């Protein structure tokens, strides 16, 4: 079978906290380097432009869309490589954890705001987003979910239902072993590609990519992990998705949105939280909105 490779460059590097100018330079260098390796898109970790550090409030957040994204958009058009810009953005009352998808022509395709904020920890000082989004990236349907989003099967499922072929995951966390297993499962059950970028460190790193293809046309199991880096490794790593094989697999296999029985899913839309899953609100993180 012929191939049509979509190459994603995964940046496994720690951002400089609260230093968007320095982090912008890192992204620009990484874009230029990734283009020399024929990458189609650069994916950094979560909140890379601003650094993923707390506490944070609206008054701390630069206007990334006006001050920093224009340079990324110009570089994308100049080098013909897309990038997912990540960082805190200003919300109505509190900051949001956002990702902007910029294509190879420098066009801003979408901004996604993290839906599943970690309200049990420092992210209680953030607003959450309200929708999962998919964009058309030069003919490839891309979705984004950020870090804790991937802990919920519904995140990838909604993106699949909206047409995503590959899901991008900017990430910043540790204890990666079960999370890698979950990402492989998200790829399998939704018949989508998955690519995740995470900063390096002890029990961190493991930037990875998974194909949805888990068996061949004869039904024999095949390895679906395309990439998994070492925890402490720093640099740019590459994951190649064969779009022709991916689309052929999606057209014939039986996961995804094939035989779902949605009439049995009513509880999925019930917002009630019951024991043993109820948790008291986390109050350790305050913003100016809390003082009003």
Rosetta silent file (secondary structure, phi, psi, omega in degrees, C-alpha in Angstrom):
SEQUENCE: XXXXXXXXXXXXXXXXXXXXXXXXXXXXXXXXXXXXXXXXXXXXXXXXXXXXXXXXXXXXXXXXXXXXXXXXXXXXXXXXXXXXXXXXXXXXXXXXXXXXXXXXXXXXXXXXXXXXXXXXXXXXXXXXXXXXXXXXXXXXXXXXXXXXXXXXXXXXXXXXXXXXXXXXXXXXXXXXXXXXXXXXXXXXXXXXXXXXXXXXXXXXXXXXXXXXXXXXXXXXXXXXXXXXXXXXXXXXXXXXXXXXXXXXXXXXXXXXXXXXXXXXXXXXXXXXXXXXXXXXXXXXXXXXXXXX
SCORE:     score description
SCORE:     0.000 S_00000001
   1 L     0.000  139.411  175.931    0.000    0.000    0.000 S_00000001
   2 L   -64.337  166.477 -179.550    1.207    3.516   -0.782 S_00000001
   3 L  -128.199  153.907  173.698    1.903    5.875    2.100 S_00000001
   4 L  -139.602   99.165 -169.698    1.120    9.485    2.943 S_00000001
   5 E   -87.434  132.032  170.657    3.098   10.466    6.005 S_00000001
   6 E  -111.894  112.113 -173.268    1.984   13.153    8.451 S_00000001
   7 E  -102.463  124.553  177.862    4.972   13.914   10.672 S_00000001
   8 E  -109.123  127.294  175.657    4.518   15.469   14.110 S_00000001
   9 E   -92.964  121.779 -178.959    7.522   16.911   15.948 S_00000001
  10 E  -101.840  118.425 -179.756    7.166   16.495   19.724 S_00000001
  11 E   -90.302  111.490  177.371    9.097   19.030   21.793 S_00000001
  12 E  -103.937   90.511 -176.710   10.196   17.462   25.088 S_00000001
  13 L  -153.643  148.308  177.974   11.575   20.477   26.923 S_00000001
  14 L   -83.732  134.391  175.370   10.853   22.440   30.094 S_00000001
  15 L   -79.396  158.315  174.265    9.531   25.966   29.634 S_00000001
  16 L   -85.706  120.697 -175.457   10.973   28.932   31.527 S_00000001
  17 L   -58.157  131.430  174.496    8.333   29.968   34.107 S_00000001
  18 L    55.063   35.517 -179.899    6.617   33.292   33.371 S_00000001
  19 L  -132.579   67.573 -175.559    9.055   34.057   30.519 S_00000001
  20 H   -60.498  -31.372  179.510    7.018   34.052   27.299 S_00000001
  21 H   -65.186  -43.439  178.447    9.725   35.884   25.320 S_00000001
  22 H   -66.977  -40.842 -179.482   12.296   33.183   26.130 S_00000001
  23 H   -69.239  -32.792  175.027    9.819   30.386   25.470 S_00000001
  24 H   -61.488  -44.041  178.638    8.831   31.968   22.167 S_00000001
  25 H   -59.685  -40.515  178.090   12.475   31.847   21.057 S_00000001
  26 H   -61.835  -45.060  179.200   12.597   28.164   21.980 S_00000001
  27 H   -62.730  -41.907 -179.426    9.482   27.450   19.918 S_00000001
  28 H   -63.699  -43.554  177.325   10.830   29.373   16.931 S_00000001
  29 H   -62.524  -41.799 -179.044   14.130   27.464   17.039 S_00000001
  30 H   -65.699  -39.703  177.216   12.264   24.175   17.375 S_00000001
  31 H   -60.598  -45.934 -179.191   10.013   24.993   14.413 S_00000001
  32 H   -63.338  -42.695  179.220   13.008   25.781   12.223 S_00000001
  33 H   -66.815  -43.106 -178.542   14.812   22.610   13.280 S_00000001
  34 H   -63.165  -32.984  178.920   11.717   20.432   12.878 S_00000001
  35 H   -65.225  -33.239  177.713   11.213   21.725    9.360 S_00000001
  36 H   -66.121  -18.342  176.475   14.670   20.451    8.396 S_00000001
  37 L  -101.581   17.705  175.307   13.350   17.008    9.366 S_00000001
  38 L    63.001   30.614  176.353   10.262   17.447    7.156 S_00000001
  39 L   -74.065  147.285  176.783    7.853   17.773   10.069 S_00000001
  40 L   -91.231  -24.224 -171.876    4.350   19.015    9.331 S_00000001
  41 E  -157.517  141.068  174.335    3.577   20.288   12.830 S_00000001
  42 E  -105.783  129.727  178.117    5.354   21.061   16.107 S_00000001
  43 E  -118.347  113.924  175.893    3.637   20.060   19.363 S_00000001
  44 L   -94.517  175.694  174.382    5.069   21.424   22.658 S_00000001
  45 L   -68.181  177.930 -179.836    4.025   20.566   26.224 S_00000001
  46 L   -62.176  138.857  174.711    1.160   22.216   28.075 S_00000001
  47 L    49.961   45.237 -173.546    1.308   26.000   28.684 S_00000001
  48 L   -71.847  -38.378 -177.592    4.728   26.234   27.054 S_00000001
  49 L   -64.743  -43.235 -177.336    4.673   29.940   26.199 S_00000001
  50 L   -90.736  -18.734 -167.952    3.786   31.085   29.698 S_00000001
  51 L    83.524  141.119 -177.854    5.230   28.177   31.638 S_00000001
  52 L   -96.627   82.175 -177.275    2.979   25.862   33.634 S_00000001
  53 L  -137.073  153.148 -178.590    3.399   27.389   37.107 S_00000001
  54 L  -132.378  159.827    2.655    1.055   28.590   39.846 S_00000001
  55 L   -76.762  161.993  179.448   -0.425   30.676   41.363 S_00000001
  56 L  -147.960  146.599  178.890   -1.639   32.658   38.371 S_00000001
  57 L  -139.457  170.417 -179.069   -4.393   35.213   37.820 S_00000001
  58 H   -56.057  -35.750 -177.245   -5.782   37.237   34.927 S_00000001
  59 H   -70.794  -15.370  179.266   -3.564   40.179   35.801 S_00000001
  60 H   -87.610  -10.854 -167.167   -0.477   37.954   35.363 S_00000001
  61 L   -94.151  123.027  172.259   -1.354   36.828   31.843 S_00000001
  62 L   -72.060  160.800  176.456    0.117   38.524   28.742 S_00000001
  63 L   -83.254   88.559 -175.904   -2.071   38.808   25.662 S_00000001
  64 H   -60.223  -37.099 -175.522   -0.503   35.912   23.760 S_00000001
  65 H   -66.034  -29.564  179.535   -2.752   36.364   20.741 S_00000001
  66 H   -96.768  -34.251 -170.845   -1.525   39.926   20.185 S_00000001
  67 H   -94.716  -29.529 -171.241    2.012   39.830   21.586 S_00000001
  68 L  -126.138  -36.730 -179.248    3.412   36.384   20.717 S_00000001
  69 H   -61.976  -34.419  178.466    1.221   34.405   18.316 S_00000001
  70 H   -56.589  -36.724  179.177    1.875   36.796   15.380 S_00000001
  71 H   -69.858  -36.598  176.206    5.564   35.815   15.412 S_00000001
  72 H   -66.805  -38.629  179.325    4.660   32.122   15.445 S_00000001
  73 H   -66.654  -40.262  177.473    2.235   32.662   12.580 S_00000001
  74 H   -64.519  -42.291  179.625    4.868   34.478   10.540 S_00000001
  75 H   -65.634  -39.232  178.528    7.403   31.725   11.204 S_00000001
  76 H   -59.386  -45.145  179.618    4.882   29.041   10.244 S_00000001
  77 H   -67.952  -37.646 -177.651    4.288   30.719    6.881 S_00000001
  78 H   -67.742  -42.880 -175.164    8.016   31.344    6.344 S_00000001
  79 H  -100.249   -2.747  178.854    9.101   27.774    7.091 S_00000001
  80 L    58.953   48.429  176.005    5.911   26.000    5.981 S_00000001
  81 L  -143.111  135.585  179.196    5.412   24.195    9.288 S_00000001
  82 E   -84.277  169.810 -179.945    2.496   24.413   11.708 S_00000001
  83 E  -152.253  146.758  170.416    2.653   24.720   15.478 S_00000001
  84 E  -101.993  107.442  177.653    0.385   24.270   18.475 S_00000001
  85 E   -83.405  135.103 -177.698    0.988   27.281   20.722 S_00000001
  86 E  -129.074  144.001  178.744    0.124   26.599   24.365 S_00000001
  87 E   172.564  173.004  172.896   -0.203   28.905   27.347 S_00000001
  88 E   -74.306  142.916  175.702   -2.456   30.605   29.838 S_00000001
  89 E  -128.276  160.136  179.831   -4.992   33.018   28.370 S_00000001
  90 L   -74.236  131.490  174.267   -7.254   35.594   29.990 S_00000001
  91 L  -105.922 -172.942 -179.388  -10.710   34.304   30.902 S_00000001
  92 L   -63.354  -45.408  179.391  -13.836   36.119   32.066 S_00000001
  93 L  -124.169  -30.598 -178.380  -12.824   35.960   35.740 S_00000001
  94 L  -134.391  163.843  178.422   -9.841   33.595   35.881 S_00000001
  95 E   -65.563  162.091  172.697   -7.208   32.420   33.384 S_00000001
  96 E  -120.188  157.332  178.061   -7.751   29.554   30.984 S_00000001
  97 E  -101.268  109.766 -164.633   -5.359   26.844   29.856 S_00000001
  98 E  -122.983  159.496  173.564   -5.333   27.187   26.078 S_00000001
  99 E  -139.014  131.028  179.484   -3.923   25.764   22.851 S_00000001
 100 E  -112.820  127.463  178.621   -3.901   27.545   19.494 S_00000001
 101 E   -97.611  119.416  179.686   -3.478   25.520   16.276 S_00000001
 102 E  -113.201  130.264 -176.141   -1.565   27.404   13.574 S_00000001
 103 L   -89.066 -176.256 -174.064   -1.262   25.846   10.120 S_00000001
 104 L   -70.628  -14.780  176.662    1.621   25.849    7.633 S_00000001
 105 L   -94.519   -1.364 -179.072    0.395   29.065    6.014 S_00000001
 106 L    89.338    7.476  178.892    0.327   30.884    9.336 S_00000001
 107 L   -79.595  139.119  174.754   -3.451   30.796    9.657 S_00000001
 108 E   -85.300  111.668 -174.570   -4.936   30.452   13.143 S_00000001
 109 E   -84.791  -39.051  179.847   -7.313   27.505   12.819 S_00000001
 110 E  -167.667  158.175  168.653   -8.713   27.308   16.345 S_00000001
 111 E  -118.813  126.085  177.212   -8.198   28.035   20.022 S_00000001
 112 E  -111.056  132.247  175.699   -9.072   25.256   22.453 S_00000001
 113 E  -106.566  127.080 -176.158   -9.538   25.916   26.187 S_00000001
 114 L   -50.315  124.919 -179.051   -8.918   22.956   28.501 S_00000001
 115 L   -81.474  -51.530 -175.726  -12.246   21.466   29.598 S_00000001
 116 L   -92.396   80.069  174.530  -11.111   19.182   32.426 S_00000001
 117 L   -71.931  150.765 -178.433   -9.118   21.516   34.658 S_00000001
 118 L   -80.876   78.049 -175.200   -7.489   19.923   37.709 S_00000001
 119 L   -69.845  -11.004  178.213   -9.888   21.486   40.218 S_00000001
 120 L   -84.724   -4.373 -175.442   -8.504   19.253   42.992 S_00000001
 121 L  -139.913 -149.201 -172.355   -5.129   21.027   42.755 S_00000001
 122 H   -61.180  -25.339 -178.191   -3.569   24.286   41.565 S_00000001
 123 H   -73.079    2.800  172.984   -5.795   24.506   38.492 S_00000001
 124 H   -63.698  -15.191  178.224   -8.717   25.407   40.740 S_00000001
 125 H   -89.142   10.769  178.753   -7.621   28.985   39.986 S_00000001
 126 E  -111.389  156.129  165.200   -8.521   28.507   36.303 S_00000001
 127 L   -86.146  148.882  176.158  -11.735   28.690   34.309 S_00000001
 128 L   -99.661  154.547  173.731  -12.528   25.622   32.270 S_00000001
 129 L   -77.161  173.893 -173.219  -13.492   25.526   28.620 S_00000001
 130 L  -126.590    7.099 -177.719  -16.879   24.302   27.455 S_00000001
 131 L  -158.582  146.779  170.753  -16.328   22.477   24.165 S_00000001
 132 L   -94.501  139.708 -170.907  -13.991   20.107   22.354 S_00000001
 133 L  -125.759  149.912  176.288  -12.933   21.340   18.927 S_00000001
 134 E  -130.070  140.610  177.433  -11.659   19.854   15.671 S_00000001
 135 E  -127.717  160.941  177.204  -10.011   21.721   12.797 S_00000001
 136 E   -95.671  108.275 -178.161   -9.035   20.908    9.215 S_00000001
 137 E  -103.049   89.473  179.883   -5.247   21.058    9.014 S_00000001
 138 L    50.756   44.737  177.082   -4.437   20.914    5.303 S_00000001
 139 L    92.576   -4.525  177.188   -6.819   17.998    4.854 S_00000001
 140 E  -109.312  129.098 -179.229   -6.080   16.264    8.177 S_00000001
 141 E   -85.418  113.987 -177.136   -8.714   16.502   10.906 S_00000001
 142 E  -111.895  136.726  170.612   -6.982   17.441   14.162 S_00000001
 143 E  -118.749  162.459  178.879   -8.419   17.609   17.659 S_00000001
 144 E  -131.165  135.340  165.314   -6.770   18.799   20.885 S_00000001
 145 L  -135.100  143.098 -170.636   -7.146   17.701   24.482 S_00000001
 146 L  -110.403  120.394  170.724   -4.865   19.042   27.214 S_00000001
 147 H    43.173 -104.751 -173.180   -3.262   16.901   29.939 S_00000001
 148 H   -59.162  -20.755  173.941   -6.014   16.004   32.462 S_00000001
 149 H   -52.548  -36.293 -172.955   -8.555   15.907   29.606 S_00000001
 150 H   -73.011  -11.524  176.870   -7.068   12.545   28.595 S_00000001
 151 H   -72.646  -13.764 -177.479   -8.069   11.014   31.940 S_00000001
 152 L  -110.320  116.356 -179.859  -11.687   11.130   30.732 S_00000001
 153 H   -55.574  -27.572 -177.496  -12.617    8.787   27.854 S_00000001
 154 H   -63.301  -29.100 -177.910  -15.336   11.245   26.838 S_00000001
 155 H   -60.733  -55.945  179.850  -12.738   13.809   25.710 S_00000001
 156 H   -67.104  -34.188 -179.847  -11.294   11.656   22.939 S_00000001
 157 H   -63.144  -45.006  178.977  -14.699   10.179   22.171 S_00000001
 158 H   -64.131  -40.998  177.847  -16.252   13.593   21.484 S_00000001
 159 H   -61.823  -40.899  175.741  -13.281   14.566   19.334 S_00000001
 160 H   -61.248  -44.821 -178.743  -13.685   11.347   17.342 S_00000001
 161 H   -64.214  -26.633  177.518  -17.407   12.035   16.922 S_00000001
 162 L   -86.098    2.049  172.861  -16.529   15.509   15.632 S_00000001
 163 L   106.303    3.697 -177.788  -14.317   13.951   12.988 S_00000001
 164 L   -60.667  134.936  171.893  -10.812   13.966   14.500 S_00000001
 165 L   -99.895  -34.168  177.359   -8.327   11.638   12.800 S_00000001
 166 E  -133.372  134.788  178.812   -5.388   12.594   15.052 S_00000001
 167 E  -110.978  128.602 -179.903   -5.624   14.005   18.589 S_00000001
 168 E   -99.065  136.884 -174.316   -2.848   16.237   19.909 S_00000001
 169 E  -129.214   92.588  167.969   -2.126   16.245   23.651 S_00000001
 170 E   -69.553  132.678 -167.999   -0.009   19.031   25.176 S_00000001
 171 L  -139.648  153.967  171.303    0.879   17.639   28.609 S_00000001
 172 L  -155.427   88.492  177.902    2.729   18.460   31.834 S_00000001
 173 L  -161.873  173.824 -179.371    2.611   15.758   34.494 S_00000001
 174 L  -116.547 -166.215 -179.096    4.455   12.804   35.998 S_00000001
 175 L    53.159   61.432 -165.327    3.605    9.175   36.875 S_00000001
 176 L   -83.161  -20.575 -171.727    3.325    8.390   33.212 S_00000001
 177 H   -54.065  -53.892  179.992    2.947    4.606   33.051 S_00000001
 178 H   -67.622  -27.304 -179.952   -0.865    4.395   33.465 S_00000001
 179 H   -71.020  -36.073  174.692   -1.309    7.521   31.376 S_00000001
 180 H   -63.753  -42.629  177.940    0.562    5.950   28.471 S_00000001
 181 H   -60.596  -39.861  179.716   -1.678    2.904   28.715 S_00000001
 182 H   -65.728  -40.489 -179.934   -4.729    5.176   28.655 S_00000001
 183 H   -65.476  -38.860  175.486   -3.508    7.036   25.569 S_00000001
 184 H   -61.112  -40.695  178.497   -2.960    3.773   23.732 S_00000001
 185 H   -66.685  -41.020  177.640   -6.500    2.780   24.645 S_00000001
 186 H   -57.890  -40.982  178.665   -7.897    6.149   23.494 S_00000001
 187 H   -64.889  -45.622 -178.208   -6.256    5.533   20.107 S_00000001
 188 H   -62.745  -51.569 -169.974   -7.571    1.969   19.894 S_00000001
 189 H   -74.003  -22.767 -179.379  -11.162    2.542   20.967 S_00000001
 190 H  -106.234   -3.457 -176.829  -11.698    5.652   18.829 S_00000001
 191 L    53.025   49.760  176.219   -9.589    4.621   15.822 S_00000001
 192 L  -127.662  154.784  168.885   -7.635    7.880   16.001 S_00000001
 193 E   -77.811  150.921  178.591   -3.951    8.718   16.113 S_00000001
 194 E  -131.251  133.880  173.188   -2.652   10.185   19.387 S_00000001
 195 E  -134.103  128.447 -176.091    0.447   12.365   19.913 S_00000001
 196 E  -127.804  131.228  175.506    1.457   13.669   23.359 S_00000001
 197 E  -112.752  131.896 -175.790    4.302   16.068   24.305 S_00000001
 198 L  -136.878  146.058  177.299    5.483   16.209   27.932 S_00000001
 199 L   -66.427  157.313  177.279    8.424   17.995   29.637 S_00000001
 200 L   -76.834  164.865  176.330   11.449   15.908   30.666 S_00000001
 201 L   148.567  170.889  178.184   12.198   14.940   34.250 S_00000001
 202 L   -61.122  123.124  179.860   12.173   12.146   36.788 S_00000001
 203 L    64.252   20.419  177.009    9.013   10.102   36.160 S_00000001
 204 L  -119.491 -137.324  179.373    7.975   12.609   33.454 S_00000001
 205 L    55.918 -134.351 -179.899    8.924   12.772   29.782 S_00000001
 206 L    57.342   31.730  170.577    7.612    9.782   27.824 S_00000001
 207 L   -52.074  139.234 -165.984    6.384   11.994   24.988 S_00000001
 208 E  -150.031  168.054  173.834    4.621    9.483   22.815 S_00000001
 209 E  -147.970  142.221 -179.914    2.511    8.663   19.790 S_00000001
 210 E  -131.175  135.991  172.055    0.039    5.862   19.150 S_00000001
 211 L   -87.495  151.686  173.459   -1.512    4.595   15.961 S_00000001
 212 L   -76.068  -12.868 -172.703   -5.086    3.315   16.037 S_00000001
 213 L   -77.463  107.207 -176.217   -3.988    0.294   14.008 S_00000001
 214 L  -110.451   -9.451  170.327   -3.909   -2.612   16.468 S_00000001
 215 E  -152.533  156.187 -177.484   -4.246   -5.509   14.032 S_00000001
 216 L   -85.748 -174.188 -174.678   -3.593   -6.097   10.354 S_00000001
 217 L   -70.237  -13.959  174.964   -6.070   -7.123    7.656 S_00000001
 218 L   -94.406    3.383  178.452   -5.620  -10.778    8.654 S_00000001
 219 L    84.280    9.954  179.398   -6.573  -10.007   12.245 S_00000001
 220 L   -85.917  135.185 -178.442   -3.063  -10.392   13.648 S_00000001
 221 E   -65.649  140.651  176.505   -2.151   -8.010   16.464 S_00000001
 222 L  -129.475  156.751  179.775    0.428   -5.345   15.662 S_00000001
 223 L   -72.190  127.732 -178.598    2.278   -2.860   17.865 S_00000001
 224 L  -103.219   -0.952  176.539    0.477    0.497   17.872 S_00000001
 225 E   -81.270  120.430  179.792    3.086    2.520   19.774 S_00000001
 226 E   -91.297  -28.250 -175.253    4.934    4.740   17.299 S_00000001
 227 E  -161.491  142.092  167.293    7.112    6.572   19.806 S_00000001
 228 E  -154.668  114.922 -175.212    7.842    6.777   23.529 S_00000001
 229 L   -83.352  165.374  174.252   10.799    8.836   24.721 S_00000001
 230 L   -73.082  148.952 -176.560   12.916    8.345   27.816 S_00000001
 231 L   -55.104  -43.787 -174.651   11.790   10.381   30.867 S_00000001
 232 L   -90.677   -2.095 -177.077   14.912   12.535   31.093 S_00000001
 233 L   -68.736  141.902  178.166   15.531   13.015   27.387 S_00000001
 234 L  -124.601  136.489  178.783   15.370   16.571   26.086 S_00000001
 235 E   147.046 -160.177  179.239   14.892   17.583   22.470 S_00000001
 236 E  -111.671  130.818 -178.235   12.619   17.121   19.475 S_00000001
 237 E  -125.891  152.264 -168.194   11.246   13.684   18.658 S_00000001
 238 E  -121.799  137.631  176.990    9.264   12.627   15.609 S_00000001
 239 E  -125.381  126.994 -178.787    6.162   10.535   15.086 S_00000001
 240 E  -106.452  122.279  174.721    5.038    9.513   11.598 S_00000001
 241 E  -105.494  122.660  175.307    1.392    8.747   10.923 S_00000001
 242 E   -82.998  103.716 -173.689    0.641    6.993    7.632 S_00000001
 243 H   -65.989  -34.889  179.975   -2.627    8.672    6.709 S_00000001
 244 H   -65.960  -45.554  177.847   -3.526    6.202    3.967 S_00000001
 245 H   -65.517  -41.959  179.891   -3.154    3.222    6.293 S_00000001
 246 H   -60.150  -45.687 -177.597   -4.914    5.070    9.117 S_00000001
 247 H   -71.530  -33.893  175.926   -7.874    5.982    6.921 S_00000001
 248 H   -64.611  -42.709  178.322   -8.082    2.504    5.425 S_00000001
 249 H   -62.009  -45.716 -179.385   -8.165    1.016    8.933 S_00000001
 250 H   -63.802  -27.429 -177.902  -10.851    3.478   10.051 S_00000001
 251 H   -79.431  -14.870 -173.565  -12.963    2.581    7.018 S_00000001
 252 H  -120.777  -22.927 -174.170  -13.065   -1.157    7.766 S_00000001
 253 L   -89.428  176.388 -162.562  -12.755   -1.814   11.519 S_00000001
 254 L  -116.030   16.816  174.002  -15.505   -1.806   14.117 S_00000001
 255 L   -91.615 -153.946  178.020  -14.520    0.606   16.912 S_00000001
 256 L    65.414 -127.571 -174.703  -15.171    4.345   16.920 S_00000001
 257 L  -111.134   46.352 -175.197  -18.744    5.228   15.988 S_00000001
 258 L   -92.830  -65.624 -174.376  -19.798    1.984   14.362 S_00000001
 259 L  -117.343   32.439  179.237  -22.085   -0.100   16.583 S_00000001
 260 L   -65.885  145.222  177.286  -22.594    2.156   19.615 S_00000001
 261 L  -111.102   79.662 -167.547  -25.922    1.799   21.431 S_00000001
 262 H   -68.215  -18.477 -179.930  -26.340    5.400   22.523 S_00000001
 263 H   -65.059  -15.952  179.588  -29.801    4.875   24.038 S_00000001
 264 H   -94.692    7.328 -170.846  -28.032    3.240   26.999 S_00000001
 265 L  -102.569   14.991 -172.545  -25.750    6.215   27.654 S_00000001
 266 H   -53.947  -38.845 -177.064  -28.089    8.561   29.521 S_00000001
 267 H   -63.138  -21.127 -179.195  -26.015    8.614   32.712 S_00000001
 268 H   -63.638  -22.727 -179.967  -23.089   10.119   30.825 S_00000001
 269 H  -102.279    8.043  177.311  -24.909   13.463   30.785 S_00000001
 270 L   -84.603  118.020 -176.448  -25.939   13.386   34.443 S_00000001
 271 L   -79.252   -5.423 -176.914  -23.830   16.028   36.288 S_00000001
 272 L   -63.901  139.191  174.649  -24.452   14.547   39.744 S_00000001
 273 L  -114.564  123.546 -175.147  -21.372   13.391   41.666 S_00000001
 274 L  -121.471  157.799  175.623  -22.034   10.660   44.219 S_00000001
 275 L   -56.059  142.924    8.901  -19.900    8.751   46.733 S_00000001
 276 L   -90.860   15.853 -171.687  -17.260    7.476   46.516 S_00000001
 277 L   -96.410   -3.961  179.667  -16.373   10.115   43.906 S_00000001
 278 L   -70.904  136.046  176.070  -17.421   13.269   45.724 S_00000001
 279 L  -129.431  140.749  176.393  -14.509   15.557   46.654 S_00000001
 280 L   -67.372  145.855 -179.753  -14.631   18.761   48.722 S_00000001
 281 L   -59.106  140.351  176.817  -13.776   21.887   46.714 S_00000001
 282 L   -82.041  125.594 -173.518  -10.102   22.783   46.666 S_00000001
 283 L  -116.295   11.232 -171.556   -9.656   26.265   48.187 S_00000001
 284 L   -79.154  -17.498 -174.478   -5.886   26.727   48.230 S_00000001
 285 L  -110.400  119.708 -177.109   -5.630   28.768   45.035 S_00000001
 286 L  -116.546  146.917  173.199   -7.073   32.289   45.027 S_00000001
 287 L  -125.048  176.900  179.021   -7.340   34.896   42.281 S_00000001
 288 H   -61.274  -28.167  179.707   -8.474   38.477   42.257 S_00000001
 289 H   -63.675  -32.136 -178.775  -11.975   37.219   41.340 S_00000001
 290 H   -72.872  -17.241 -177.333  -12.170   35.429   44.687 S_00000001
 291 H   -89.176  -10.798 -176.270  -11.502   38.690   46.522 S_00000001
 292 L   -74.425    0.000    0.000  -14.453   40.555   44.989 S_00000001
